[in-house]
Amino acid sequence: MEHGFPSKFCLLLLLMNVFGRSVDANLTVEQKIREDSDLSQFYALLENNVVANSTLQLRSCTVFAPQNSAFQKYNGAHHQDLVLYHMTNSAQNLNVLGTSVSSELEGNPPLWITRTRDNNREEIYVNNAKIVTHRSNYQNTNINKKQVLHIVDDVLEPVWSISQDLDVNNPDAFQFLNRSENLNLDKHRVRSFRQRVQVTGKSELFKAEGRYTFFIPVDEGFQPPPRPEKIDGKVIDGHIIPHKVLFTKPTPSNKEYETLAFTDMLKVTISFSTETDNKGSKKTYIKSHTIVGDQTHSTGVVLAEIVKGNIPVKNGVVHLIHRPLMVVDTTVTQFLEDREDGPLYKFYETIRDTGGDFMDRITRLRELTLFAPSNAAWEDSNLNSLLRDRTKIQEILNMHLVEQKLTLDKIISNNQNQLFQIQTSAPRRSLYFNVVQTGGNKTLTVEGGGVNATVIQPDIAAINGIVHIIDRVLGVPFTTVGRKLATDPMINKTNFLGIQENFNYQLDDMRKRFTYFVPRDYAWNRLETRYPSAHKKIFMKDFGYHVKQILERHLVVADVSYTMAELKRMSNETITLPTVRDVLKLRVKENDNSYYIEWNNEWVHVFRPDVECTNGVIHVIDQVLVRESDIVVTGGAPAPAALGLSTLITLGLSILTARFLL
């Protein structure tokens, strides 16, 4: 029996936890809170509130108790009745919590419950506070009244009145708007939006019973003066998400929710995202996406920062935002300058500190697309030395600018039948796009100067262009030649052959400098069309020795790597470069902003020049550098000079096949 006791005891603990019981079941909820040192700040509020004490002594209740760390980051009002907003008048375990419960605060404002799943694990939130589930579900009976205790990681804050003369208890969104001057909204005012709601006859939307998420722009966001007139009824509809109460923490990033402006003629969604500001704090942004617009409502994305969020009201939640949604009335320059700690402040600082005419040019351009690196993208340590080189950083900035409008849909459309590329403002520097589809989601990647970046926020609309936020700074290499080869979808076949023959192993060596002329998949497909038998054999292991010889011809190893501009300057005459196999003799010419190399009396197009890597450079070419002598022929075969390449390869393969049969 003694040996069986521990396992039985563990089973008892497990059963108690599953059924919402605790090993301290002899303690009342009040005693449990008092004895928990991590709940001391909440208990200080509790013991000083007569109503809360009375409830715990006489009635059934549920208590959502914030841990001490929640109070340390709380900067809201320490109202004497704050504790009552953390209590309900019924006892509810986690498994029976519905979508909302009524609090004990005067007016019984609701506490909104959200359930999410993360890695197949359920998370439960009350308003914007996460319930610490492993410390929750404590229950006991006090004078035959069931009571339950849950622990939360944030202080729950209701709407507070700052006026002694006005009673504001449990307001709906319209009452919130109508009495906003008497509410504790920090420095924010919402008179301008309230006026537009009244003028457009949309007041009833904010009074409606149910579950809604309301986005209300503050007065500062109504500048410049023409903007207020653009807030029509449809725009106001685009500030409301019906049937959902979305607090910032439990709402997934980049998930689009239909607004009241999602109709047959107009389709507008809203999604949430987060960014880190220059002080290391997390900021939450919302973006309205006008998927289908009309004559007065432009398609595209408008980004707005939540300046005060998670304000619970009777019919949902209110978020105050720094500017109206759906309204496209700023230039790209104004968007960059809009927030000194906004989602692109580091990009703007780099432009400003570098000097040059980059900002002047994007201000003058009537049409442009800016691929703007996020704040996080500038934290790459590879950028430290680069930012001190003004000439280089100006070239890199120009690589992020395209002098025409490119929406996500336009890029995807142009990428259907061939890889879409576009010239940037940097001379002879293009961007290359690839669309990756996972399920029903499409992710756009853009490659420039050897860097492959993901578009994390497409289609921010401006009067004179489009801004796409990307997750890396283009033109600043951060991978080796070998790693770039392994991750670039355009050169899969060359990478595959290099893996088969262990050829790629050397390409991660940081002690060497490589210049690699890499045939893209298109080049291998051309070879297959002309010589199908040879192509088939090359991609079989039996032909490995010859494959390695072919790859060696494409790889130059020297003390330095060579850009195409440098090779062109060197190639007034034929230049000789040391390859892994022997030497590579070629000439270089430039025509229509494209480079060509002459090899074996043929001009080969350089499809993507200067893909920079940390230990070299890749030039992606349109043809495989292969010649007749790459196929070894023995026996009584005719001399190579007497044969065409097709005949020679076919004969060579026949001899090899015969050898394997023997």
N, C-alpha and C positions, 0 to 999 in steps of 0.2 A: 504493500500500500504506500509506503514511504517513497518508493521509487516512482510511483504513479502520480504523486501529488503535483509536481511541477507542471506536467503536461495538462492535468485537469485544471490547474489554476490558469494556465495560458488560455485554455479553451473557454473558461469562464470570462476572462478579459475580452476575448474575441466576441463572444456572444453579447456581452454588455455593450460593446462598441457598435455592433451591428444593429442592435435594437434601441440605440440611443441612450444607453445607461452608462453610468460612470462608476469606477471603483470607489469614488467618494460619495456614494449615493446617500450617505447619512447627513451630508451638508445641504442646507438650503441653498438656493441660488444666490441669495444675498451673502451668505457665509462663504460660498465658493468664490465670489467676486472679491470679498474682503481679504481672503487668505491668499489670493493670487497676486504676487508682487508686481507682475506685469500688467495688472489692471488697476494699479493704485490711483492713477490720475482720473480714471473713469469713476472709481469708487468715491473719490473726493467730491465729484459732482453729485453722485448718487446720495451720499449721506446728508448733503445740504439741501436736498429737495424733498419737501414734505409729501407731495403727490407721489413721487417715485417710491419713497419709503412705504407709503400707505399701500400702493399697488403690490409691492413685494410681500407685504405682510398679510394682505387680505384677498388677493385676486389671482386668477390664472393670468399668465403673461409670457411673452417671449422677450428676452433682452439681447440686443446686439451690442456687445461691449467692445469698444476699440482698445487695442493694446497700447501701451505707453508710447511706442514709436509713432503711432498715428497722431497722438497729440503733439509730439515734438515737431512734426512737419505741418501741423494745422495752423493756419493763419487767419481763420475766420473769427466770427464773433463768439465770445464765450458767454453766451446768454445763460441766465440762471435756469431756464427751462430746456436747455440743450439736451439734457439727459432723457427727457420725455420723448424726444424724437427717435430715441434708440430703444423704445419699448412699445409693445403691442398689447392688446387686451385679450389675447388668446395664446395658448401654448401650442407651438408648431415646431415639430422636428424638421430637419432639412428635407426629408423625403415627402413632406406634405405641403411645403411652402408653395403657394401659387404664384401668379404673375405679380401680385401686389398684396400688401397687408396694410391695415390702418394703424398709424402710430398713436401714441397717447398724448401727443402735443395738442394744444387747443386747436379745434377745428378738424382734428384727426387727419392731417395730410398723409397721403400714402407713402409707403416705402416700396420702391419698385424692385422686383426680383428678376434677375437674368441668369439663365443657365447656359453655359458654353461647354464645348468639349475640346480638350487639348491633349493630343496623343492618347486618344481613347479614354481620357480621364475627365470626369465632369468637374467643372468649376462653377461655383455659385456666387453671385454678386447681389448685394443689396445696395441700391443706387449705384454709386461708383466704387463701393468698398467690396473687396473680396472677402468672403467668409473663409476663415482658417479652419477647414473642415476637420482636421485631425484633433483640434482643440475644442470643437463645437459639439452640439447635440447633448450637452449635459442637461439632465432633467431630474427633478425631484418634486415631491408633493409637500406642500405647506398648507396645513389645516384643510386637507382634502382638496386643495387647488393645485393642479399640475402647472409647473413652471419650467421653462427651457432657457438655456444660456448658449448663445453662439458668440464666437470671437471674430471680429472683423479687423481689417488692416488700415482702415481710414475712418476718420470722424465723419458722421453723417450730418450734413448741414441743410436745414430747411430754408425757406424764404423768411427773412427777418424784416420787420418794419423798423425804420429809424425815426418814426414819428410817434410821439406819445398820444397824439390825438386821433390817429387812424388805426383802425383794427383791420389788419390784413392777415387772415388765417386761411390757409389752404386755397390760394387763388388759382384760377385756371389761367391759361396763357393770355387771354384777353385782359383779365383783371391785372395780371402781371404787367402787361403793356400799359394799361390805363393808369396804374398807380406806381409806375416805376420810379418816379422822383422820391417816393416815400419808402423805397426799399433799399436794402443794403447791397448795392451793386458796385461797390468801390467808387471809382471816379467815372464810371460809364453812364451815358445817357442814351435813351432810345426814342427821343421825341420825333425825329425825322421819319423813322420807319413807322411809328404809330400813326403819324399823319398820312402816310401813303396807304396804310391799311384802311384808314377811314375814308379817304378820298376814292379809293378803288372799290369800296363796298365789300371788303373781305373780312370784316370783324367777326362774322359768324364762324369762320374757320377756326378762330382762336378760342371760341367759346364751346366748340363741339365736344361732347362727351366721348370718351374712348381713350385710345392710346396713340400718342403722336410724339414726334420729335420736331421741335421748332428751332429754326436758326434766325436770330434777330441781329441785324447789323447795327453797330453803335453809331452815334452821330458823326464821329470823326471820319467814318467811311463814306460819307455822302459828299465829299469834296472830290473833284471840282464841281462848281455849281450846276452844270447841265445834268449831272448824274441823277438827282432826285426824280426828274421827270421821266427817267427811263425805268423807274420802278413801277411797272404797271401790274395789273391783276395776275398775269401769267408769271411774272417774275416772283410775286408774292407766293403763288402756288409752288414755285420752285424752291421755296424756303421751308417747306413742310413735308416730312415723311409720314405717311399715314400708317396706322396699325402696328407701329413699332416704337418702343421707348428705348432709345440708344444712348447709353452713357459711354464715355470715352474709353475706359479701361476694358470693359468686356466686348467692345465692338471690334471685329477683325479689321485689319488694315486693308484698304483698297477693294473692299467688297462694295459693290454698287447697289444702292437702294433706290427704288422708284419714288419719285416725289408726286405731289398732286399735279405737277405739270407734265406728267407722263400720260399723254393722251394719243388719240389717232393722228393729230396734226403736229404735235410737239412732244418731244421725248427728252426729259431731263432727269438725271440720276444724281445722287450724292454719295460720296464715300469719304472715309476717314483715313488719315495717315499721320505719322509722327516724324519729327526731325529734332536734332540736337542743336541748340543755339550756341552762341559764342561763350556762354558761361557754363556749358555742359549740361544745361537743363533740357528736359524733353518738352517740346512744343507740339500741340496737336493742331493739325490743319484739316479743313474739309475742302472738298473740291466738287463743284457742280459741273457735270458733264452734259452739255447740250448735244445729244447725239443727233437729233433731228431738229433743225431750227426753222425759222421763217424769216420774213423780210425784216423784222425788228429784233429778232433774237438770234444772234450768231451761233453757229456751231463751235464747239471747242470747250476747253476747261477753264474755269475761273477758280483760283485758289484763294482761300481766306483762312486766317488764323483764328482759332477760338481764344478770345481774350478773357472770357470768364465762362466756364462751362459747367455742366452737370447741375443745373438749377431745377430741382423737382417742382412740378406744379400738379394741380389736380388731374389734368388730362395728359400728363406726359412729362417731358423734360425740355428745358430751354437751354440753348447755347448762345452766348453773345459772341459775334464774330466781327472782325475788324473792317469788313467791307461787304457790300451786297454781292450776292451770287448772280450768275447769268449775264451780268452787265459787262460787255467788252468795250471799254472806252479809254484804255491806256495803251501807250506804245510799249515796245519791248524795253526800252530804256527806263521808262517810268516803272515798269514792273520790277526791274532790277533794283531801282532806288527806293521802292515802296516801303520796305521794312529793313531797318538797319541791323536787325538780328533775325531776318527772315530765312527761308529755305535756301537762298542762293547768296547769302551775305559774303561768304568767303570768295566766291567767284567774282562778285562785284568789287571786293577789296583788292583782288589780284589785278583786275582791269584798271582800277583807280591808281594803284601803287606802281604799276608797270609804266604808266605814261603811254606815249604813242597816240595814235589817232583811232584806236579801236572803238572807244565809246562814241566818238564823233561820227564814225562811219555807220554804226548801228542806229544812230539817231537820224542820220540823213537818209538811210535806205528806205524805200517805199515798200519793199518786200524782202523779208529775210526769215531764215530759220536759225535758231540758236540752240545748239546742243550743250546745255549748261551743266557742268559737274555739280553734284550735290555738295553740301558742306562736308559730309563724311569723306567724300572722294579726295579732298585736299589734305587729309590726315596721312596720306601715304608718305612714308619716309623717303621714298625715291625722289620726292619733289623738293627736298630741302635745298640741295645745291642748285637745282634748276631755277628756283625762284630768285636767285641772285644774278642769273644771266638774263638780262633784259631782252637781248636780241632773240634768244631761244624762246623765252616765254611769250614774246609777241608772235612768233611763228606758231606756237602752240595755240594761242588764243584764236588766231586766224583759222586754225584747223577746225574750230568749233562753230564756224560761221558759214552758212550757205546763203547766197544772195537770191533766194526765191522761197516761196512758201511751200513747205513740205509737211502735210498732215500725216498722221499714222496711216490712214486709209490710202492716201496717195502712194506712200512708200510701199505698203503691202501690195497694192495694185501693180506697181511697176516691178515688183519682185516675183511676179507669178511665173513667168517663163524663163527668166534669166536673172542672174544676180544684179541687183540694182546698185549703181554707183553714182556719185555726184561730186562734182568739183567743189572744193572749199575755197575760201579766200586766201589760203596759203598756196603759193605757186606750186603746181604739179603735185598737189596733195588732195587726194580724193577720200571720200567716205564710202564704205561698203556695208550693205545692210543684209541681215539675215533674219528671217521670221521663224521662230520655234513655236510649234503648236503642241500644247499639252492638254489633252482633253478638249474642252471648249475654249481654252484660254490661249491667246496669242501673245508671245513675248518677242519684242523687237530688240535685236542687238545691232550695234554699229561699231565698225572697226576703222580706226584711223591711226596711222603711224605705228602699227604694231600692237595697239591696245584694243582689246575687245570689250566694249562697255554695254551694259544693259540699260535700256530706257525704262526708268522706274516711274516716271510720270510724263506721259505724252500729252501733246495737244493743248498746252496752256495758251489760250488765245489772246492776242493783242491786236491793236488796230492795224499795225504794219507787219505782222508776222506771227510766228509760232515759236514757242519755247518747249523743248523736250528736256526734262531733267534726267541726267545719266549718272551712273554710279562710279565712273572712273574718269580721270583726266586723260584725254586722248593725246597721243604723241609722246607719252612718257613710258618707256618700256619697263616692265616689271617681271617678265618671264624670260627664260633661256630660249635659244633656238629650238632645242628639243621639246620644251614644254609648249611653245607656240605651235609647233608642228602637230603636237598631239591634241590640241584643243581647237584648231581652226577647221571649220567644216568644209572649207573650199579645197583643202589639200589632204583629204582623207586617204587617197590611194597612195600617194608618196609616203605618207606616214605608215601605212600598212606594210608596204614593201620594206621600209627601213626597220620596222619591228621584227619582221620575219628573219632578217639577216643580221640582227643585232647591230645594224648600222647606226641607229639613232642613239645608241648608248653614249657615244662620244659628244653628242650635241649639247649636253648639259655641263660640259667642262668649262668652268669660268676662267681657266688659265689660257684659253685659246680664243682667237677671234675668227669667226666664220662669216663668209659671204656665200649664202646658199641660194642657187637658182632652182627654185622648186616648181616642178610642173604641177599645175592645178589639175583637178579631176577632169576638166574639159580636155586637157592635153592628152591624158591617157585615153579618154574616149575617142579622140581623133585617131590615136594610134590603133585602137581597136577597130575602127571603121576601115582603116587602110590595110591593116595586117591582123585580122582576127585571130589567126593561129598563134602568131607571135605574142600577141597580148595575153591570150589564154595561158600560154606557157610561162610567161613572165610572172603571172600571179599564182603559179604552182611552185611548191617547194623544190621540185626537181631542177629548177632553173636558177637556183639561188646564187651560184657563183657569178653568173652573167648579170643578174640583177644588181649585185653589189658593185660590179664594174660600172654599170650604167649610172648608179647613184653617185659613185665616187667622182665621176666627171662633173657633176653639178655642184660639188662642194669645194669652195676655195678656203684654204686655211693659211693664214698669214699673221703678221704681228698686229695688223689692223683689219677692220672690216670696211667695205667699200659701198657707199651710196651710189645710186645711178648718176647723180650729178658729178661725183668724183671720178667715176669710171669714164664719163663722157669727156671730162677735162683731160684725162690721161690718154684718150684713144684717138689722137690725130692719125696715128698709124695703128696697126693691129697690136693689142697689148697681150701679154702673156701672164696668166695668173696661176699660182701653184695650187693644184687640186690635190685631194687625197691620193688620187691614182697616178697622175703625171702632171700635165699642165693644161690650162684652158686658154685657147687663143681666140680672141673675139674683138670686134669693133662695136662701137655704140653710136647711135644717132637718135635725135629727138625730132618728132614730127607730130603736129596737132596735139601738143601737150602730152604726148605719149613717148615712151622710150622703146627702142628696138635694139637687140643685140644681133650682130652677124656672127653666125657659127656655121662652119662647114658649107659656106657659100649660100646660106639661107638667112633671111632676116626674121628673127623671132620676136614677137610682141611681148613686152613686159607688162602683164596685165595689172599687177600691183607692185609698184616699186617701193623700196625703203620701208619694209615692215621691220621696224627696229626691235631688237631684243637686247637683253642685258649682256650677252656675249657675242653679239654679231647682228647681222641684218639678213632678212629674207627678201628675195625678189621673186614674185610669183609669175611664172611664164606660161605661155600658151602652147608650148611644144616641148616634147621630150627630146633631149639631146642624145639621140641614138644614131649609130652608123653601122655600116656593114660588118666591120671588123669586131663589133661587140658579140657576134655570133661565131663561135669557134667551129670550124668544119675540118674533119679529118678524112683520111682514106683517099679515094680517087675522085674527090669532088673537084669541080672546075675551080679555077683561080677566082678569088673574090672580085677582081677587077672585071671579070667577064660576066658577072652575074648582077642582076638587079637585086635590090634589097629584099623584095618579096620572095623571089626565087631562093635567094640565099638563106633567108630565115627558115623557109619551108624545108629546104634540104637539111639544114642544120638540125632542125627539130626531128626530122625523120631519122637521122643518124642517132640522135640521143635516144629516141624511142626504141630503136633497134637494140641499142646497148642495154637498156633496162630490161628488154624482153629476154636477152641472153643471161 
